[in-house]
C-alpha cells in the first residue's frame, strides 16, 4: 500500500550537510525495503542536486532512476538503482548516459554477486558500474523499523573503506558492506 515516510535528520558528518527533513513517497507495489534502500543510498551518496526518483529531462532516456544527479548541462552525472533492476536497463544506461557513474544498491552480497556474474556473462562494458552489497539482516531490520515519521542520525559512511553507522528510530546500526566494480 502506498504511503509517505518522513525522516527528521541530523548528522555528525560535516562533509555531508543533510537537510533537516526529507519526505519519501512509496509507490504502488513498492516495498518498505525498497523505500529504505533508496533512502540509505541517498544518504550514502549525498551530494548537491541528488534527487530521489528524479526526471532525466531527456526523451532519449526512457528510464526512471531511483536516484539521479543531473549536471548543469542537464546530463546525468550519477544514476543509482536500488534492489531489483533488469540487466537490459543497466546495459542500455551505459550507452544512454555515457558521463554518468552508474551504481546499483543490492540488499545482500548474494544478490550483488549474482548481478556481477550476469554482467560478466553478458559482457557488459567494463569500468562503468559500481555495486554496493549491503548486509541482508541490516536491510530487513531497518526496513521493519520504518514508520510514517522517522528519526535518523548519520554518524558516518563511506565507500572507501566501506562501512556505515547510523541511528534509525532509536536503534543503532554499525555495518560494513562490499563494493564491487564492473
C-alpha positions in Angstrom: 0.0 0.0 0.0 1.5 3.4 -1.0 2.5 5.7 1.8 4.7 8.6 2.8 7.8 8.4 5.0 9.2 11.5 6.8 12.8 11.4 8.1 13.9 14.0 10.7 17.6 14.0 10.1 20.8 15.0 11.9 24.4 14.3 11.0 27.9 14.1 12.6 29.5 14.3 9.2 30.4 17.9 8.3 31.1 16.9 4.7 27.6 15.7 4.3 25.2 18.6 5.2 22.0 16.6 5.2 18.7 18.6 5.2 16.7 18.7 8.4 13.8 16.8 6.9 13.2 14.5 3.9 9.9 13.1 2.6 9.9 9.9 0.6 6.8 8.6 -1.2 6.1 4.9 -1.6 4.8 3.9 -5.0 2.2 1.2 -5.5 3.7 -2.2 -5.3 6.9 -0.8 -3.7 8.0 -2.5 -0.5 9.2 -0.6 2.6 12.5 -2.4 1.9 12.9 -0.6 -1.4 12.0 2.7 0.2 14.7 2.1 2.8 17.3 1.2 0.1 16.5 4.4 -1.7 16.8 6.5 1.4 20.0 4.8 2.5 21.5 5.2 -1.0 20.5 8.9 -1.0 22.3 9.4 2.4 25.4 7.3 1.4 25.9 9.1 -1.9 24.5 12.5 -0.7 25.7 15.5 -2.8 24.2 18.7 -4.2 21.4 18.1 -6.7 21.0 14.4 -5.9 17.3 13.6 -6.1 15.1 10.6 -5.4 13.2 9.5 -8.5 14.4 12.5 -10.5 13.3 13.3 -14.0 16.1 13.0 -16.6 14.6 15.8 -18.7 15.6 13.8 -21.8 13.2 11.9 -24.1 16.1 9.7 -25.3 16.4 8.2 -21.9 13.2 6.2 -21.4 14.0 5.1 -17.8 13.2 6.3 -14.4 16.0 6.2 -11.8 15.7 5.5 -8.1 18.3 8.4 -7.6 19.6 10.9 -10.1 22.0 13.7 -10.2 22.0 15.9 -13.3 24.9 18.2 -14.2 24.4 21.9 -15.0 24.1 20.8 -18.7 21.1 18.6 -17.7 23.0 15.3 -18.5 23.1 12.6 -15.9 26.2 12.5 -13.7 25.1 9.9 -11.2 22.4 7.2 -11.7 21.5 4.8 -8.8 19.3 1.8 -9.0 18.1 0.1 -5.8 17.1 -3.5 -5.4 15.8 -5.3 -8.5 16.7 -3.8 -11.8 16.8 -5.5 -15.2 20.2 -6.1 -16.8 18.8 -4.9 -20.0 18.1 -1.5 -18.5 21.6 -1.4 -16.9 23.3 -2.3 -20.2 21.3 0.5 -22.0 22.1 3.0 -19.3 25.9 2.8 -20.1 25.1 3.9 -23.6 22.4 6.5 -23.0 24.2 8.1 -20.0 27.9 8.0 -21.1 29.1 10.5 -18.5 27.2 9.1 -15.5 28.5 7.0 -12.7 26.1 4.0 -12.5 25.6 2.4 -9.1 23.4 -0.5 -8.1 22.4 -1.0 -4.4 21.7 -4.6 -3.6 20.3 -5.7 -0.2 22.6 -8.7 0.1 26.0 -10.0 -1.1 24.3 -12.9 -2.8 22.2 -10.7 -5.0 25.2 -8.5 -5.8 27.3 -11.4 -6.8 24.5 -12.8 -9.0 24.3 -9.5 -10.8 28.0 -9.2 -11.2 28.2 -12.8 -12.7 25.3 -11.9 -15.1 27.1 -8.7 -16.2 30.3 -10.6 -16.8 28.5 -13.4 -18.7 26.6 -10.8 -20.9 29.9 -8.9 -21.5 28.8 -5.5 -20.1 31.1 -2.6 -20.6 34.0 -2.8 -18.0 34.6 0.2 -15.7 31.0 1.5 -15.9 29.3 0.0 -12.9 29.6 0.0 -9.1 27.6 -2.4 -6.9 27.0 -1.9 -3.2 26.3 -5.2 -1.4 24.6 -4.4 1.9 24.0 -6.9 4.7 20.6 -8.6 4.3 19.9 -8.7 8.1 20.6 -4.9 8.4 18.3 -4.1 5.4 15.5 -6.2 6.7 15.8 -4.9 10.3 15.9 -1.3 9.2 13.0 -1.7 6.8 10.9 -3.2 9.5 11.5 -0.1 11.7 10.1 2.4 9.2 7.1 4.4 10.3 5.3 7.3 8.8 7.6 9.6 10.9 11.2 8.5 11.5 14.2 9.9 13.2 17.6 9.4 11.5 21.1 10.3 12.7 24.0 9.8 10.4 27.3 9.1 12.2 29.5 8.1 9.3 29.5 6.2 6.0 31.9 5.8 3.1 32.5 3.7 0.1 36.3 3.6 0.9 36.6 1.8 3.3 33.1 0.5 3.0 31.1 1.0 6.2 28.2 2.9 7.7 27.0 3.9 11.1 23.6 5.4 11.8 20.7 5.5 14.2 17.2 4.9 12.9 14.3 5.4 15.2 16.5 4.9 18.3 18.2 1.7 17.0 22.0 1.8 16.3 23.4 0.3 13.1 27.1 -0.3 12.5 27.7 -2.4 9.4 30.2 -3.0 6.7 29.3 -3.7 3.1 31.0 -4.7 -0.1 31.8 -2.6 -3.1 32.1 -4.5 -6.4 33.1 -3.0 -9.7 32.5 -4.0 -13.3 
